Amino acid sequence: MAILPITVYGDKVLRQKAAPIDQIDDKTIALIRSMFETMHNAYGIGLAANQVASTKSLFIVDLSVMDEYKKEKPITLINPVILDISEETEVMEEGCLSLPNLRADVERPAIIKVKYLDTDENEQIMEADGLLARVILHEYDHLMGKMIPDRVDAKTRKKLQKKLNNIIARKEEIDYPIMQRKL
């Protein structure tokens, strides 16, 4: 396992659609373990593979670091597909390890149903609500090449633009390793 540098806004890999995983091999398991170590090091609760420069269709979620979710088990979602979303939505402030020091209110469906493979290659279907649904949708967005700025209105995006430019330029103070800027 290793702590991997996190890609940040402006890195091309964050805008690429993830590629399905055909076989869960030792390299994939090693990537997942490193992703958990990386996410915990950065005090995150979710991390998509493209946030560590991989184009694989997988993400991890661990809400157990939060007091009210101590009993929740960390999960790995491989080749996830959102099957259903509720018409009911909720607005909540979100942050992102690839958008350091940036937070914005994002509206998302309140309840979702997602299909995915677990690390044993077993198909799972999960219904989620609340914070778990939000984190799953946030990480799923990453796999589709979307980020928080794509989920806010034009006025909010304009307010965020200076911070986004600072992130692209690597001018934000960050206490975890990030991918060095590529020329």
C-alpha positions in Angstrom: 0.0 0.0 0.0 1.1 3.5 -0.6 -0.3 7.0 -0.3 -0.9 8.2 -3.9 -0.8 11.8 -5.1 -4.4 13.2 -5.7 -5.3 14.7 -9.0 -6.8 18.2 -8.8 -9.1 20.4 -10.9 -7.5 21.0 -14.3 -5.9 17.6 -14.5 -7.2 15.9 -17.7 -7.8 12.5 -16.1 -10.6 14.0 -14.0 -12.6 14.8 -17.2 -12.2 11.3 -18.8 -15.0 8.8 -18.5 -13.7 5.7 -16.6 -13.2 2.4 -18.3 -14.9 -0.7 -17.0 -12.8 -3.3 -15.2 -12.8 -6.7 -16.9 -11.1 -8.6 -14.2 -10.3 -7.8 -10.5 -6.7 -8.8 -10.3 -3.9 -8.2 -7.8 -3.1 -4.8 -9.3 -6.7 -3.7 -8.9 -6.7 -4.9 -5.2 -3.4 -3.1 -4.6 -4.9 0.1 -6.2 -8.0 -0.2 -3.9 -5.8 -0.6 -0.8 -3.7 2.4 -1.8 -6.8 4.4 -2.5 -8.1 3.7 1.1 -4.7 4.7 2.5 -4.7 7.9 0.4 -8.3 8.8 1.2 -7.7 8.3 5.0 -4.5 10.3 4.9 -6.4 13.3 3.3 -9.4 12.9 5.7 -11.8 12.1 2.9 -14.9 9.9 2.9 -14.9 9.0 -0.8 -12.3 8.6 -3.5 -12.7 7.7 -7.2 -9.9 6.0 -9.2 -9.4 9.0 -11.5 -8.6 11.1 -8.4 -5.4 9.0 -8.2 -4.7 9.1 -12.0 -6.3 5.8 -12.8 -9.0 5.5 -15.5 -10.6 2.4 -13.9 -14.3 2.4 -13.1 -14.2 2.1 -9.3 -14.5 4.2 -6.2 -14.4 3.7 -2.4 -16.5 5.1 0.4 -15.8 5.1 4.1 -18.2 7.1 6.3 -17.0 5.3 9.5 -14.5 8.1 10.2 -17.5 10.3 11.1 -19.0 9.8 14.6 -22.6 9.3 13.5 -21.5 6.6 11.0 -18.9 4.6 13.2 -20.7 1.3 12.5 -20.7 1.7 8.7 -18.3 -0.6 6.8 -16.1 0.9 4.1 -17.2 -0.2 0.7 -15.6 -0.5 -2.7 -17.8 -0.1 -5.8 -16.4 -1.5 -9.0 -18.1 -0.8 -12.4 -21.0 1.0 -10.6 -24.2 1.8 -12.4 -26.9 4.0 -11.0 -30.2 2.1 -11.5 -32.6 4.5 -10.0 -32.8 8.0 -8.3 -35.6 9.5 -6.4 -37.5 12.6 -7.6 -37.0 14.0 -4.1 -33.7 16.0 -3.8 -31.6 17.4 -1.1 -29.2 20.3 -1.1 -26.0 20.0 1.0 -22.6 21.5 1.0 -20.0 19.3 -0.6 -16.2 19.3 -0.7 -13.8 17.3 -2.8 -10.2 16.2 -2.4 -9.6 17.2 -6.0 -11.0 20.7 -5.2 -9.0 21.5 -2.1 -10.5 24.3 0.1 -13.6 24.6 -2.1 -17.1 24.0 -0.9 -20.4 24.5 -2.6 -24.1 23.6 -2.1 -25.0 20.8 -4.5 -28.5 19.4 -5.1 -28.7 15.7 -5.5 -31.4 12.9 -5.4 -32.2 11.9 -1.8 -32.4 8.2 -2.5 -30.6 6.1 -5.1 -30.2 2.5 -6.1 -26.8 1.4 -7.4 -25.5 -1.9 -8.9 -21.8 -2.7 -8.6 -19.2 -5.5 -8.2 -17.5 -6.0 -4.9 -13.9 -7.0 -4.6 -14.9 -10.7 -4.8 -16.5 -10.0 -8.2 -20.0 -10.5 -6.8 -22.7 -8.3 -8.1 -24.4 -6.2 -5.5 -27.4 -3.9 -5.5 -27.7 -1.3 -2.8 -30.3 1.3 -2.0 -28.8 4.3 -0.2 -30.1 7.6 1.2 -28.7 10.6 3.1 -25.0 11.1 3.1 -24.2 7.7 1.7 -26.3 8.4 -1.4 -24.6 11.8 -1.8 -21.1 10.4 -1.6 -21.9 7.6 -4.0 -23.3 10.1 -6.5 -20.4 12.5 -6.0 -17.9 9.7 -6.7 -20.0 8.3 -9.6 -19.8 11.8 -11.1 -16.0 11.5 -11.0 -16.2 8.3 -13.1 -18.3 10.2 -15.6 -15.8 13.1 -15.8 -18.0 15.5 -13.7 -17.2 17.6 -10.7 -18.9 20.0 -8.3 -18.5 23.0 -10.6 -20.6 21.1 -13.2 -23.4 20.7 -10.6 -23.8 24.4 -9.6 -25.5 27.3 -11.3 -23.6 29.8 -13.4 -23.7 32.5 -10.6 -22.2 30.1 -8.1 -19.6 28.9 -10.6 -18.5 32.4 -11.2 -18.0 32.9 -7.5 -15.9 29.8 -7.4 -13.7 30.7 -10.4 -10.9 32.4 -8.6 -10.5 29.4 -6.3 -10.7 27.0 -9.3 -7.9 29.0 -11.0 -5.8 28.8 -7.9 -6.3 25.0 -7.7 -5.3 24.7 -11.4 -2.2 26.8 -10.7 -1.4 24.7 -7.6 -1.6 27.8 -5.4 -3.9 26.3 -2.7 -2.4 25.2 0.6 -3.0 21.5 0.8 -1.8 19.1 3.5 -1.8 15.9 1.4 0.2 15.0 -1.7 -1.2 16.1 -5.0 -0.2 15.3 -8.6 2.5 17.6 -9.8 1.3 19.8 -12.6 1.8 18.4 -16.1 3.0 20.7 -18.8 
